[in-house]
Amino acid sequence: ITKDVIEIIENFCCLNEELSTKAKISHIGLDSLDMVEITMKLEERFDVSIEDEEIANVKTVSDIVELVIAKKAD
């Protein structure tokens, strides 16, 4: 799951190095539109439903991974 989440996020940001799970969303150049598109890709890839409030509360890539894992467990 972590690898897939990172792959999805990397498609929306322009970094010169590999994305870390510790990376802060605010530091990797993602805006709110990017986050909406990332959410849609995550929902499609993992067959989960993520609420706007849930994605708005994430601070790091790791938070997104944990959110997807929690959703998959439901």
C-alpha positions in Angstrom: 0.0 0.0 0.0 2.8 2.4 0.9 4.5 2.0 -2.5 1.2 2.6 -4.4 0.3 5.6 -2.3 3.8 7.1 -2.9 3.5 6.4 -6.6 0.2 8.2 -6.9 1.5 11.2 -5.0 4.7 11.4 -7.0 2.6 11.8 -10.2 1.3 15.1 -8.8 4.5 16.7 -7.5 7.9 17.6 -9.0 10.6 16.3 -6.7 14.1 15.5 -7.6 14.4 12.8 -5.0 12.2 9.8 -4.0 9.3 10.7 -1.9 9.5 9.7 1.8 6.6 8.7 4.0 7.8 11.4 6.4 7.4 14.1 3.7 5.0 16.9 4.7 2.2 17.5 2.3 2.7 21.3 2.6 6.4 20.9 1.6 6.0 18.9 -1.6 4.0 21.5 -3.6 0.6 20.0 -3.5 -2.4 22.3 -3.6 -6.0 21.5 -2.8 -6.9 20.6 -6.4 -4.0 18.1 -6.3 -5.3 16.6 -3.1 -8.8 16.2 -4.6 -7.2 14.3 -7.6 -5.0 12.2 -5.4 -8.0 11.3 -3.3 -9.9 10.2 -6.4 -6.9 8.1 -7.5 -6.6 6.5 -4.0 -10.3 5.7 -3.9 -10.1 4.1 -7.4 -6.9 2.1 -6.7 -7.8 0.8 -3.3 -11.6 0.6 -3.7 -12.2 2.8 -0.6 -14.2 6.0 0.1 -12.3 8.9 1.6 -14.2 11.9 3.0 -13.0 15.5 2.2 -12.5 16.1 5.9 -10.3 13.1 6.3 -8.0 14.0 3.5 -7.9 17.6 4.7 -6.5 16.4 8.1 -3.5 14.6 6.7 -0.1 16.3 7.2 2.3 13.7 5.9 2.5 11.0 3.3 2.5 8.5 6.2 -0.8 10.0 7.3 -2.3 9.2 3.9 -0.9 5.6 4.0 -2.4 5.1 7.4 -5.8 6.5 6.2 -5.9 4.1 3.3 -4.9 1.2 5.6 -7.7 2.1 8.0 -10.2 2.4 5.1 -9.2 -1.0 3.7 -9.8 -2.5 7.2 -13.4 -1.2 7.3 
